[in-house]
Amino acid sequence: MTFSVEPADMRAYAAKLLDLSDDAIEGKAYTHRYGDIGITENGIFGALLMSHSRFMTRLDDMSSHLKKLTDSNHQSLMQIARGYEAIDHRSAAEIDDSYPTTQRPMVFKG
């Protein structure tokens, strides 16, 4: 059994996380666009205003946390992909260096 990592696949997944980060920003904007209740609109909602305000604050905090998670995971996956590439290149160089040198034929194009 072998373990294999494709850095390109890690980068692709990291890009999807970055898309989710953008979605978190858009979701937060949408929530505020349609969910904010101004003081002038409190009317019959006066009793619910504080509960709604707390709910909006929690929702805002969760959206911010989601953005932070997706951004940091994107950065981590990109760093891991670079690390695997460096290991792959180093291993390939070590294998190449272990082979005996050979005389390469001269090729003339005429």
N, C-alpha and C positions, 0 to 999 in steps of 0.2 A: 504494500500500500504506500502510495506517495502523496505528498502534499504539494499542490500546485496553486500558484496565485498568478492571475493575469492582471498586471498593473492597469492595462487599458479598461478592463472591466471595473476595477476599483474606481477609476476616474469617471466612468459612466455613471456608476452609482452615486459618486460624490456630486456629480452634476444634477442628478435627480434630487438630492438633498438640498442643493442650492435652489432648485425650483420650489421645493417645499418651503424654504425660507421666504421666498417671494410671495408664496401663497399665504403665509402667516401675516405678512405685512398687508396684503390685500384684504385678508379676512378681518384684520384689526380695523382697517379704514372703513370697511363695510359695516362692521359692528357699530362704530361711532357714527357713521352717516345715518344709519337707521335706528340706532338704539339709544342715542343720547336724548335725555329729556331735559329741556331747559327749565329754568325757574319760572318763566312766564307760562309754561305749559303744564304746571303742576296741577291746577284745577282739582278734578276728582282723583288725580293720581298723587295728591299730596301725602297721603298715608303710605303709599308705596314707594315714594321717591327715595327714601333712605335705603330701602331694601334693593331697589333697582340700581342705585348708585354703588352699593357694595358689590352687587352682581357684576356690574360693568367694570369695576376696578379689578375684581378677580379674573374676569374674562380678558381684560387688558394685560394683566400679569401673566396669564397662561399663554397668550399670544406672544408676548415678549420672550417668555421662557422657551417656547417652541422655536422661535427665530434663533435664539442663542444656541439651542441644542443643534439645530440643523446646520448653522454656520460653523460651529466648532467641530462637528462630526465631518463636515465637508473638508475642512482644513486638515483634520487628522487623517482622513482617508487619502488625501492628496500626498501628505507626508509619508504615509505608509507605502503608497505606490512608488514614490521616489526611492524609498529604502529598498524595496524589492528589486527595482531596476538596478540599483547600485550593486546589490548582492549578485544579481544575474550577470551583470557585466564583469564583476570581479571574478566570479566562478568561471565564466567563459574564458577570461584571460588566463587564469590559472591552468585550465585544461589545455589551452593553446600552448602555453609555455612548457607543459609537460611533454609535448610531442617533440621528437628529434627534428632538427632543422634538415631540410632537404634542398638540394639544388633544383631550382626551377628552370625549366627549359626556356631558352630565349626564343621569342616568337617575333618573326619579322613579317610585316605586312608590306606587300610590294605591289 
